[in-house]
Amino acid sequence: MSLLVVGSLNIDLVTVTVKGLPRPGETLAGKSKGIYFGGKGANQAVAAARLGGAVRMVGAVGGDEDGQRIRAALQKEGVDFSEIVTRGDQSGFASVTVCGAEGENTVSNRR
């Protein structure tokens, strides 16, 4: 199987809460946090590569350390990242809040 994925690549800053998702103006304490490689396109490319596919990713990252980390993560997963271009100086990132009890989430991002 050969697959070309065109989509987003970013760094996800994830906080898991216990009580639910915060409402506007509300602050909830997180029970865990993490920084992960993500983006819907990148997640699809990695999933296909893990299933044994030959996968190429097309997208853009910034000229920062996060852009280098994203490329390294794709390479580690066996995704061809040679068509990813560098645009601007900041890669995309997303702030993700996950409700641990229900698994619902909210996402705010910067591309």
C-alpha positions in Angstrom: 0.0 0.0 0.0 1.3 3.5 -0.9 -0.3 6.5 0.6 0.2 10.3 0.3 -1.1 12.3 3.3 -1.6 16.0 3.0 -2.4 17.7 6.3 -1.5 19.4 9.5 1.6 18.7 11.7 2.0 20.2 15.1 3.0 19.8 18.7 0.2 18.9 21.1 0.2 20.2 24.7 -2.2 17.9 26.5 -3.8 18.3 29.9 -6.1 15.6 31.4 -8.7 16.8 33.9 -10.9 14.8 36.2 -14.1 16.9 36.7 -14.8 17.7 33.1 -13.9 20.3 30.5 -13.5 23.9 31.7 -16.2 26.4 30.9 -15.2 29.9 29.7 -13.4 31.6 32.6 -13.1 28.4 34.6 -9.8 26.9 35.7 -9.7 23.1 36.5 -6.7 21.3 38.0 -5.1 18.8 35.6 -4.2 15.3 36.8 -1.6 14.8 34.1 0.1 16.7 31.3 2.2 15.8 28.3 3.8 17.1 25.1 3.2 15.0 22.0 3.7 15.0 18.3 0.4 15.5 16.5 -1.8 17.1 13.9 -4.6 15.2 12.2 -2.7 14.7 9.0 0.5 13.5 10.8 -1.6 11.2 13.0 -3.1 9.6 9.9 0.3 9.2 8.3 1.8 7.5 11.4 -1.2 5.2 11.7 -0.8 4.1 8.1 2.9 3.6 8.5 2.4 1.5 11.6 0.1 -0.8 9.5 2.9 -1.3 7.1 2.1 1.2 4.4 4.6 3.3 2.4 3.6 6.7 3.5 4.6 10.2 2.3 3.6 13.3 4.2 3.0 16.7 2.6 2.6 19.7 4.9 4.5 22.6 6.5 6.3 23.2 9.7 8.1 26.3 11.1 11.9 26.8 11.2 12.0 26.2 14.9 13.0 23.3 17.1 9.5 21.9 17.1 9.7 21.7 13.3 12.9 19.6 13.7 11.1 17.4 16.3 8.2 16.8 14.0 10.4 15.7 11.2 12.4 13.4 13.6 9.1 11.9 14.9 8.0 11.1 11.3 11.3 9.6 10.4 11.2 7.4 13.5 7.8 6.1 12.5 8.9 5.4 8.9 7.1 8.2 7.2 8.7 9.9 4.2 8.9 13.6 5.2 10.9 14.9 2.2 8.0 16.9 0.9 7.4 18.8 4.2 8.3 22.5 3.7 9.5 25.1 6.2 7.2 28.1 6.4 7.8 30.9 8.9 9.7 30.6 12.1 7.0 28.9 14.4 5.5 25.4 14.0 1.9 24.8 14.8 0.9 23.8 18.2 -2.4 22.8 19.9 -3.5 23.1 23.5 -5.7 20.0 24.2 -7.8 19.5 27.3 -9.1 16.0 27.8 -11.8 15.0 30.3 -10.3 11.8 31.7 -13.7 10.4 32.9 -15.5 10.8 29.6 -12.6 11.2 27.0 -14.2 14.4 25.5 -11.8 17.1 24.5 -11.3 20.7 23.5 -8.6 21.9 21.2 -7.2 25.4 20.6 -4.4 25.7 18.0 -2.1 28.0 16.3 -0.9 27.2 12.7 
